[in-house]
Amino acid sequence: MGIKTRKGKVPNFSNIEDMANYFDHTDTEELEWEDSKIKFKKPEMVHISVRIPQEDLVAIKKAAIKQGLGYTAFIRMMLHRMVNHGK
């Protein structure tokens, strides 16, 4: 199924398959680009204090390094996963 469009304009799609097909076969360099203002809402952060065994913190820091994260970001990520996905 071909989708006809003026050069540089992205058509409206009726389903995800048509959209995927269009972008699989279209050079996006030729599309018109426009500036858009996008706002990302940051979650409200709260400060907490937690006591953990020193050997756990050492293990957390090592795991964080492997992920390329600071250890506090790593702890936030792991807590978020546990709360939302139970994994």
C-alpha positions in Angstrom: 0.0 0.0 0.0 1.6 3.3 -1.1 1.1 6.5 0.7 1.2 9.6 -1.4 2.4 12.8 0.0 3.8 16.1 -1.1 7.6 16.1 -0.9 8.7 17.2 2.5 5.3 16.6 4.2 4.6 13.7 6.6 1.1 12.3 5.9 -1.4 11.3 8.6 -1.5 7.6 9.2 -4.5 5.4 9.9 -2.4 2.7 11.6 1.1 2.0 12.9 1.9 -0.4 10.1 1.4 2.4 7.5 3.6 4.7 9.5 6.3 2.1 9.9 6.2 1.4 6.2 6.4 5.1 5.3 9.5 5.7 7.5 11.1 2.5 6.3 11.0 3.8 2.8 11.4 7.6 3.2 14.6 9.6 3.5 13.9 11.8 6.5 16.5 14.3 5.4 14.0 15.4 2.8 11.2 16.1 5.3 10.3 19.6 6.5 11.4 20.2 10.1 9.9 22.6 12.5 10.9 23.7 16.0 8.6 22.4 18.7 8.6 23.3 22.4 8.5 20.1 24.5 8.2 20.2 28.2 9.3 17.4 30.3 7.8 17.3 33.8 10.4 16.3 36.4 9.0 14.3 39.3 9.0 16.1 42.6 12.0 14.7 44.5 12.2 14.3 48.3 15.2 13.8 50.4 15.4 10.7 52.6 18.1 9.1 54.8 18.6 5.4 54.9 21.1 3.3 56.8 22.5 0.3 55.0 25.3 -2.1 55.7 28.7 -0.8 54.4 29.2 -4.0 52.3 25.9 -3.3 50.6 26.9 0.2 49.7 30.2 -1.1 48.3 28.3 -3.6 46.1 25.9 -0.9 45.0 28.7 1.4 44.0 30.3 -1.4 42.0 27.1 -2.2 40.2 26.4 1.5 39.5 29.9 1.9 37.9 29.1 -1.1 35.6 25.9 0.7 34.6 27.7 4.0 34.0 25.7 5.7 36.8 26.4 7.4 40.0 25.4 5.3 43.0 22.5 7.5 44.1 21.0 7.5 40.6 21.5 3.7 40.5 19.7 3.3 43.9 16.8 5.5 42.6 16.6 3.4 39.4 16.5 0.1 41.4 13.9 1.4 43.8 11.8 2.7 40.9 12.0 -0.7 39.2 11.0 -2.6 42.4 8.1 -0.3 43.1 6.7 -0.3 39.6 7.7 -3.7 38.2 8.5 -5.9 41.2 11.7 -7.0 39.5 
